[in-house]
Amino acid sequence: MKLLTIFIYTDTISDFYYVATTKNTRKISDERVKQFYENSEAFDMGKTMMNYDGVDIAIYDKERLLVELIRNKRKFSFDFLKK
């Protein structure tokens, strides 16, 4: 399963993990995960790797994050957009 984590740059701690997956991926059943289905052609655009506590995590860069926040503005809190 291909996953990309969407980190939101804010000083507010979110109650959810935002994860992008390809459209053919099954739904993640964990209630703490907000899943976004992405077109497979655009899935890797802006992808970068981050090491967090010794674990490599695939994340989107700041530019892709901004695009996703604007594109999905109804799914995110306004606080994320204004910061």
C-alpha positions in Angstrom: 0.0 0.0 0.0 1.5 3.4 -1.0 1.0 6.0 1.7 2.0 9.6 2.0 1.6 11.5 5.2 0.4 15.1 5.0 2.0 17.1 7.7 0.3 20.4 8.4 2.5 23.2 9.5 0.7 24.8 12.4 1.1 25.3 16.1 -2.2 23.4 16.8 -2.1 19.7 17.5 -4.5 17.9 15.3 -6.8 15.1 16.5 -6.2 13.2 13.2 -3.5 11.9 11.0 -4.0 13.1 7.4 -2.8 10.4 4.9 -2.9 10.4 1.1 -3.3 7.1 -0.7 -3.8 6.1 -4.3 -7.4 5.8 -5.5 -7.3 2.0 -5.7 -6.2 1.6 -2.0 -8.8 0.2 0.5 -10.2 2.5 3.2 -8.1 2.8 6.4 -10.4 1.8 9.2 -8.6 3.7 12.0 -10.8 6.6 13.2 -7.7 8.7 13.9 -6.8 8.7 10.2 -8.3 11.1 7.6 -7.7 9.5 4.3 -7.5 11.3 1.0 -7.5 9.5 -2.3 -5.2 10.9 -4.9 -4.9 10.4 -8.7 -2.0 8.0 -9.3 -0.4 10.3 -11.8 -0.2 13.1 -9.2 0.5 10.9 -6.2 4.3 11.2 -6.1 4.4 14.9 -7.1 6.1 16.8 -4.2 7.0 13.7 -2.4 10.0 13.9 0.0 11.4 11.7 2.8 11.6 12.7 6.4 13.3 10.8 9.2 11.2 10.9 12.5 12.6 9.0 15.5 14.6 6.7 13.3 11.7 5.9 10.9 11.7 7.2 7.3 8.3 8.7 6.4 7.1 9.8 3.0 5.6 13.3 3.1 4.7 16.0 0.8 6.9 19.1 0.6 5.6 22.6 1.6 4.5 23.6 -1.9 2.4 20.4 -2.4 1.0 20.8 1.1 -0.3 24.3 0.2 -1.9 23.0 -3.0 -3.6 20.2 -1.0 -4.9 22.6 1.7 -6.4 24.9 -1.0 -7.8 22.0 -3.0 -9.4 20.4 0.1 -10.3 23.5 2.0 -13.7 22.2 3.0 -12.0 19.1 4.7 -9.6 21.1 6.8 -10.1 23.6 9.6 -9.8 27.3 8.5 -7.0 27.6 11.1 -4.8 25.4 9.0 -5.3 27.6 5.9 -4.6 30.9 7.6 -1.4 29.8 9.2 
